[in-house]
Amino acid sequence: MTDALKGLILDVGGVLTDGPPVTHLPARARAAGIRTALLTDASSVAPELAALVDVVRLGSDGPRKPHPDAFRAAAAALGVPVEQCVVVDDAEANVRGAREAGAVVVRHADAETTVLEVEILLDLHPEHRRN
């Protein structure tokens, strides 16, 4: 595990809804000792997605994306400074908000690229990748 990055914050719609291998990232990160969260403006999350992570932050839980405070709140819920979190989101405004908050950001465009970038940032080993 990398010394600097200790949190992974994922968007739901447009990221985790892409399915495997993106949906495998939370378990792989958790196995490496990295805290994980879902951050969504939705009012609920499917139980099977919520079960993948340590923390779920909904739109009703406080500041909403793309405001930087939404990302800070998700990091605080993980107990990790936002500067030590990787945020994965597909919306440009949310990527900008996460960056303004101080997080390391990955703009999700496709599953293969996102998984590779998160693996590199969090030092997850590709041989543990599941499709």
N, C-alpha and C positions, 0 to 999 in steps of 0.2 A: 504494500500500500504506500502511496505517496505521503510524505510528511505534510505537505501543504494543503491538499484537498481532502476534505473529510465529509462532504455532503453532496448529495445528488437530488436535485429538485426537478421534477418532470411535469410537463403539461399533460393533460389527459386527451382532450379532443384534438386530433391532428398529429399527436405523437404516440401515446400508448394505444390509441385506437388503431394504429397501423399494425398491431399484433407482433408476433415473433419476427425477428429476434429482439425488437425493441422492448417487448414485455418481459424479456429475460434479464434485461439490464438491472432492475432493482435487486433481484436475488443474487446476481453476480456481485453487485456492489456491496450488498449486505454481508456476503461471505468474505469480502475483503475488509470488513470492519467499517464500511462507509455508511453513514446514516442516510436514509432515503425519505423523500416526501413527494406527494402529489400536490400541485397547486393549480386550482381551477377556479374560474368564475362561476361554474355551474353550482346549482343548489344541492346536488347529490352526485355520488360516484357509485358505479356498479360495485357491489361487494367483492367480486373477484378481483377487481383492480385495486380497491382499497387494501385488500389482504396482501398485496405485493410490497407494501411500503411500511415504514415506521410511523409516518404522520400524514394525515390528509387535511389540507386547508381548502375550504370552500369559499365561494364568493361572499357568503354571509358571515364569515369568520373575522372579517376586518377589511383592511385596505384591499382594493381590487387591482388586478393587473390592468394596465401596464405600470401603475404607480410603483416606484421603487420600494415603497414601504411594504407592498405585498410580498416582495421577495425577501426583504429583511425579516418580516414576520414569519415566513416559512422557515428561514434559516434559524431564527430564534427558537421556533418550535422544535427544531432538530437539536438545539443546544450547540450549534456550530456557527461561528462568525460567517456572515454572508460572503466575505472575501475568500473563504475556504470552501465555497459551494460551486458546483457546476450546475447551471440551469439549462435545461433543454426545452425549447419552445419553438413552434413553427411560425408564430406571428412576429413580424418585424417590430411592431410597437412594443411587444413584450420582451423581445430580445434587447431592445434599447433600454427599457425600464430595468431589466435585470443587470445590465452592464452599468447603468447609472447607480444602481444600488451597490455595486462593487463586486458582483459575482463574475465568475468565468462563464461565458455563454457558448452554447452550441445552437445554431439555428437549424432546426430539423427540416430537411428537404426530402430525404429518403432514408429508409431504414439502414441500408448498408453504410452510408456515410456517417450517420449519427452514431451507430454502434462503434465504428472504427474510431471516431473522434473521442467518444466517452472512454473507450478502452485505453487510448493513449493518455488522456488526461488523468484517469484514475488508476492507471497501471494495472488494468485488468488483462489477463492473459488470453489471447485469442484462441488458444487450444481449448479453453473452457466455453467457447461460444457454442450456443445451440441455435438451430434454425427453426 
